[in-house]
Each structure stands twice: as structure tokens, then as C-alpha cells.
Amino acid sequence: MPDVPNERPATRKLPPDSPPKPPLSPAGTGSGDESACVWYVARGGKNQQEGPFSLETLKEQAASGNLAPDDLAWREGLAGWAPARDVPGLFAQPGTSTEMLRPVAPSGVTPPWVRKIVEFLTHPMFFFLAGLVFAVAAVLTVFGSLIGLVLWGLTWFDGAVSFVLLFIVCEAACGVLEILRRGKEDKREASVAGHDE
């Protein structure tokens, strides 16, 4: 490989038969310190050689996204060009700690967003408002049924009955949750009063 000045990476045409050659293998990686080697790359499947680069520079380019795992890399001592993903230490291997993983809550711990949703859905006001919506829907359905009966001989009273039933269920749930909430507050007040004595 001809010498290339170290001031800035050079770009040269590769011979047409250069990329791709056999991938890196432990036996074909050559000998010596990997970090002291001079590397050349061909990006995006093009026959344009860039380099020389140190391994550290290639790691920085890989981390910034300027070097893709499918780009080709070569250094003296290798049998041929290989995908950059095969260069040891250049890209994180699957299953390593550098992978971006969603943090998992420890077992038995409820994430805060789930607690907020549950708190909202079990609040008596939620059921009161839902019941109010169903009551309005029932009234509108009854009026629509009356208009439909007069104009076209059609009714939607069964829909109105469904909305009325949903209204009753929501209002009952609202009442039950309010009773449970008051019971918890009374217990809390009693335990605080017991500690004060």
C-alpha cells in the first residue's frame, strides 16, 4: 500500500477487484498491536479508498455515524477488505453493555406513569364525568329517536337504553369509589390522631 500523508485523509480509487474480499477472521487479522495499525476505509460500497486512519479515529467515526458497519476496512497484514463491523472493538457487539436498552423497573415496582393512569381511572370524578357523558348521549339518542320516528319511522331507543345503563354503572362506581376514598381518609386521620395522643 503506498504511503499517504498524515495531514488529511487521502481519497484514492481502489482497483476494481479490491472490495469485497474475505471478511476478517481471527487467523487473518495479522499480528501486532491493533491500535498502532494504520487503517484504510471504503465507504458506502464505493471503490474510493480513504486513509490512513488510526483505530481510535475509526472508533470516533463509528461512534459519530460517519463510519457504517457495512463500510469496508483494510490494514496491512489482512488478506483483503472486510466490513468495518468485523474490525475488533470498532462497533459494539450484540449483547454488550453499550447497547441502548430501555431500563426495566425492578420487579414489584410500578412505573410512575402507570400509577398516574391508575389513579386517574380510579378517581370518582372520572366516573362522574363519564356518567355525565353517557347521560348526555342517552338524551341525544332519545331526541334523535323521536325525530327519526316522526320523520322516517325509525328509532334508536335501544342505543338510548345502553347509554342509560352505562350512566347508571358510572354513577354507581363513582359512589363506591367516593365511599372507599372517604374510608381511607378516615383511617388515615384516625391513625394520625392515635399517634398524636
N, C-alpha and C positions, 0 to 999 in steps of 0.2 A: 504494500500500500504506500503510495508516495506521501512524502511529508507535506503537511498543510500547516500554515502559520497559525499560532495560538491566539492571535489578536481577536479574530472573529471567526465564527464557523464558516467554513467554505461550502459551496454547493457545487457538486460535480455530477456529471452524467455517469450512471453505472453502466457497465457492459450489459447488453440485452439479456444475457443468460444469468446475471447475478441474482436478483431476488426472484422467487424464494429458493433457498437451498434447504438442506436438512435442518430441523429445529435443534436447539441446544440440548445437550444431554450431559449428564454428569461426566461421562468419559470424554466428551468433546469440548469441554469448557476450557481446556488448556490448563497451564499451571501458573502459579504465582498469585500475587495479591490482586484480587478483583478490583479493589478501589484504586489501585495505581495504574490500571489499564486505560488506554485511550480507546474511546468508542466512537463509532460512526452510525448514523441512522439514515433510513429512507422512509419518509413519512407518506401516509395515505396511499400506499401501493404504487407510488411513482418511482421511476428509475433515477431519482435525484438523491445523491449522497450528500449528507451534511455532517460536519465534524471537523476536527476531533472534539470530543466531549469527555469530561471526567465522569465517573459513575455518579458522583454527587450531583453534578449538573443534570444528568439524565433523571435522577431521582426528583430533583426540583421541577423539571419539566413534566414528569409524570404526575407529580402532586398537583401542579397547576393546570393540568389538562392539555398541555402543549405536546405531550407525547402520549399516543394511544397504545393500548396493549397490542393492537394489530400492526403497528408500525414495525419496520424491520431494523434490527441492530446487528452490528458486527464489530469484533475486535480481533487483533492479531492473535493467532493461536486457535481460532474457531474454524471449523470446516467450511462454514458458509453463513449466509444471512439467516437470521431467525427472528420470529416475532419477539417484540420487546417484552411481552408477558413472560417469556422464558428466561429472561435475564434475572439471576437470583437477587432478591432484595429490591427489585425495581418497582414492582407492583405488589400490593397486599394479596396474599393468597386467600381463597375462601376458607372461612373458619378461623381467621386470625382476629386478634382483638382490635385491629384497625378498621374493621368493617363497621358501617353505620347501622347500628341496631337500635330499635325502639326500646327504651328502658321498660322493663317489666316490673310491675309492682310486686312486692313480696306477697306470698300467699296470705290471705286473710285481711289484706289491706285494700280498702275500696278507694279507687282514684277519686279525687275531689270533684271532677265533672260528673261522675256517676252519682255521688252524694247530692249534688245540687239538683240533678234531674229528679231523683227520688224525692227529695224534699219538696220540689215544686209539684210533682204529681200527687203527693200525699197531703198537700196543704188544703184545708177546707175551702179556701177561696177558689182553687182550681175547679173543684166540683160545683161550687155555687155558680161560677161563670159558665161552665159547660152546661149546667142545667138551664141557665138563662138563655143560652144559645138554642138549646133544644126546645124550650118553651116558645121562643120567637119563631123557630122553624115550624113548630106544630100549628101556631096561629096562622102563619102564612100559608101553610098547606091546607088548613081548613078553609081559609078565604079563597085560595086557588081552586079547591074542590067545589065550593059553592058557585064560583064563576064558571068553572068547567061544566058543572051540572046544568046551569042555566043556558049557557051558550051551545055546548056540544053534547050534553047528556053524559059526560064523563066525570068521574070523581076520583080523588086520591085520598079518601078518608083513611085507608089502611096506612098510608105514609104518615098521616097526622097521628094515628094511634101509636105508631112506632116512636115518633118524636115525643109524644106524651109519656110513654113508658121510659124512654131514656131520660127525660126530665125528672121523673119520679126517682129513678135509680140514682141520678147525680145528686139530687137534693137529699136523699137518704144517706148517701155516702158522705156528703158534706156534714150532715148532722152527726153521724157516727164519729167522723174524724174530729169534729169540734169537741165532742164529749171526751174522746181519748186524749186530746190535747189538754183540755182543762184538767183531766185526771192527772196527767204528768206534771202540770204546773202546780197542782195542789200537793202532790207528793214532794216535789222539789221544795216548795215553801215550807212544808211540814219538816223536812229534813234540815233545812236551814234554821228553822225556829228551834228544832231539837238541839242543834249544835250551839246555838246562842245561849241556851239556858245553863 
